[in-house]
Amino acid sequence: MFFKHRGNNDMIEVIGQDDLTNLFHNTVLGRYQVGEEQQDPESFNKSDLLFLSGEELPRCWTDPHYREHEH
């Protein structure tokens, strides 16, 4: 899946998709999509990622306590 980095708007391909939807993991493995050569994988904080549309990631991917607000 592709996302953009909140700080620089560069596109990032997330290659650790299991980490993406695991709400107890704060980071994912991915690589920048810049230039013609494939970039080396690195760790990204999920809080730094946005969907390409600019939308935030769902809270159920990032907040282990997202259901505590429900009554």
ZIFEN-V754137 format. One record per backbone hydrogen bond with DSSP energy under -0.5 kcal/mol. CO is the residue of the C=O (numbers start at 0). NH is the residue of the N-H. If there is no record, write none. Layout:
CO_NH / CO_NH
This chain:
0_13 / 2_11 / 3_49 / 4_8 / 9_4 / 10_32 / 11_2 / 11_13 / 12_14 / 12_30 / 14_16 / 15_18 / 15_19 / 16_20 / 17_21 / 20_22 / 21_24 / 23_25 / 25_45 / 27_43 / 28_14 / 28_15 / 29_41 / 30_12 / 31_33 / 31_38 / 41_29 / 43_27 / 44_47 / 45_48 / 47_5 / 48_56 / 49_3 / 50_53 / 54_50 / 57_60 / 57_61 / 58_61 / 58_62 / 61_63 / 62_65 / 64_67 / 66_69
